[in-house]
Amino acid sequence: MEEHHVLDRLISRRVMSMDASGIRKVFDLGATLADPINLSIGQPDFPVPEPMRAAAIKAIEDGHNGYTVTQGIPPLQEAIWAHLGETIGWDGPTSDLGLLVTSGTSGGLLLAAMALLDPGDEMIIGDPYFVMYPQLGPLTGASMVTCPTYPDFRMTAERIEPLITERTKAILLNSPSNPSGVVLGTSDLAEIVQLCHDRGVMLISDEIYDEFTFPDAHEDGVFPSPARLTRELLLVRGFGKTYGCTGWRMGYVAGPSWLINQMAKLQQYTYVCPPSMAQWGVIPSFGLEIDDVLQEYACRRDIVVNSLEPVTRVVRPGGAFYCFIELPQQLGQTATEFAERAVRHNVLTIPGSVFSERDTHLRVSFAVDREKLQAGMEILSELMRDPNA
Ligand SMILES: Cc1ncc(COP(=O)(O)O)c(C=O)c1O
């Protein structure tokens, strides 16, 4: 059968309406370079801590290679509850509060969307957004309503409120954010929590970068999570970014039992269970300190901000390892055009259109060593100063 015929007749409208061209273009361009300064990377550049590697290997050797219960193995459930108790005061499991270990944070987000959204429903997401969020629309038949957050990338109750309709089921927050690294403070979060409560809308908090928050964005010494203010939300977290094990596909969701139970049912029929050896592997993570890593990443964040502030407006990231940089308007170039120029100078970045309805910003990842980062910043500043360089 010819490809266009197959696409037309056999492939679902759902998948045909999903567009992967933006990110694919970046990878295609990158593949043409022998040794690029790669500032497009979405995972940390340090090895998985030894106790975690050892626990995963031991699990395989000990024969933990079969299916597990869909909720996740009991020792991991216990470790997560202990962590939630200590950090946000959630003392589950209770009859109202549940926990499900998921196949990555993405797995948790997909199950949440599948459990909450019907065709015609609406979910509010910030713009710029993590690339998966808009795709939850075609995947569920619901509409993803974007909440523009330029120029400071803050989701606030004031920005969200006018977008709520009677079809709104959920609001998806992401702090620290991908692609901007912005961390919301407790006062903004409290207003959003109150808004969701008043309007009967589910709050989903994607906190995959929770531990990856720099001390200067902490409040009272901790990462500001809306989960410290309410239990009426779905907490979505992961291990991949914090411990450098993105390929292990490990995350978890915690929140009201009425939602977690439906998500567990969906997981039973889809992912079945998260990878068995990876569940054992992440248990030691709760005893690990990552202060050194955070310190290193905060230095790299400063390299990016200090290098680019003289040429353009930069919103200082409080967490994660990205900065979303506005291109100087006088350049007269879209971010896609600029990213293509950068490739010609051996630097890989991701244009804003991949994360946004706008194409005015550039995502720079600082998950590379300082030397490469500094070299990349020099090239990007020069390209921003001189449109013909
Ligand atoms: C905000 C955000 N949420 C979720 C994910 C997905 O994470 P995981 O690899 O755990 O599925 C990412 C990965 O880049 C992310 O940036």
PDBQT file of the ligand as one rigid body, heavy atoms in Angstrom, charges set to zero:
ROOT
HETATM    1  C1  LIG A 401       7.950  19.307  32.886  1.00  0.00    +0.000 C 
HETATM    2  C2  LIG A 401       8.181  17.889  32.530  1.00  0.00    +0.000 A 
HETATM    3  N1  LIG A 401       7.264  16.981  32.864  1.00  0.00    +0.000 NA
HETATM    4  C3  LIG A 401       7.416  15.680  32.558  1.00  0.00    +0.000 A 
HETATM    5  C4  LIG A 401       8.533  15.237  31.877  1.00  0.00    +0.000 A 
HETATM    6  C5  LIG A 401       8.648  13.777  31.523  1.00  0.00    +0.000 C 
HETATM    7  O1  LIG A 401       9.494  13.107  32.385  1.00  0.00    +0.000 OA
HETATM    8  P1  LIG A 401       9.711  11.535  32.415  1.00  0.00    +0.000 P 
HETATM    9  O2  LIG A 401      10.991  11.275  31.697  1.00  0.00    +0.000 OA
HETATM   10  O3  LIG A 401       9.779  11.170  33.869  1.00  0.00    +0.000 OA
HETATM   11  O4  LIG A 401       8.551  10.918  31.732  1.00  0.00    +0.000 OA
HETATM   12  C6  LIG A 401       9.530  16.151  31.508  1.00  0.00    +0.000 A 
HETATM   13  C7  LIG A 401      10.700  15.711  30.746  1.00  0.00    +0.000 C 
HETATM   14  O5  LIG A 401      11.390  16.491  30.105  1.00  0.00    +0.000 OA
HETATM   15  C8  LIG A 401       9.344  17.517  31.848  1.00  0.00    +0.000 A 
HETATM   16  O6  LIG A 401      10.258  18.442  31.526  1.00  0.00    +0.000 OA
ENDROOT
TORSDOF 0
